[in-house]
Amino acid sequence: MKQLVRPQKGRMIAGICAGIGNHVDIDPTVIRLIWVVLTLFSLGTGIIVYLAAWILIPEEPGGETP
């Protein structure tokens, strides 16, 4: 079973959308576009959800890559 984590590679800001995309086998760009559209239509609630996900979703183990 896949674990939802924020990956070290493929991240733009915090890796939330990349992690969700990897978890559900969808291109992270699609997740990013959906997130932006939902944030615009929800009057910014997506930003709060993104920040909460940044805190709650663990980072991929393995340390930083140079």
N, C-alpha and C positions, 0 to 999 in steps of 0.2 A: 504494500500500500504506500502510495506517495505521501510524503509529508509536505505541508505548506510551509515553505521557508522563503526568505528574501535572498536571492542568489547574489554571488559576488560579480558575476559577469552578466551583461545585458541589462543592467539597471540604468535608469535615467536619473532619478532623484534618490529614492530609498529602496527601489527594487520590489515594491508592492505589486505593480502590474505585471512585471516579469515573473514574479513568484506565482501569481494567480494564473497567468498564461501557461507557465510550465506545469502547474498542478492539474489544469483541465485540458492540456494539450491543444491550446489555441495560441496563435501568434500574439505576443505581448502588445504589438501595435494595435491590434483590434481591441484588446482590453483597455488600452490607454484612450483610444477614441471613444469607446463606450463610457468610460469614466468621465471624460471631459464633457460629453453631451449630458450625462446624468447630473453632473455638477452644475452645469448651466441651467438646466431645467428645475433643479431643486434649490435654486437660490444659494448655492455655496455649501450645502450640506455635505457634498462629496469631499470637500476639503477637510471637514471635521472627521469624517469616516476614514479618510486617507491617513490623517495624523494618528488616529486611534489604531489603525492597522499597522502603522510604522512602529508603534509601541508594543503591540500585542504579538505580531508575527515574528518569530525568531529568525535571526540571520543564519545563513548557511554555514555550517561548521567548516573549518579549514583555514581560517585566518585570511589575511589580506594577501593579494598577489601583487608583485611589483609592477 
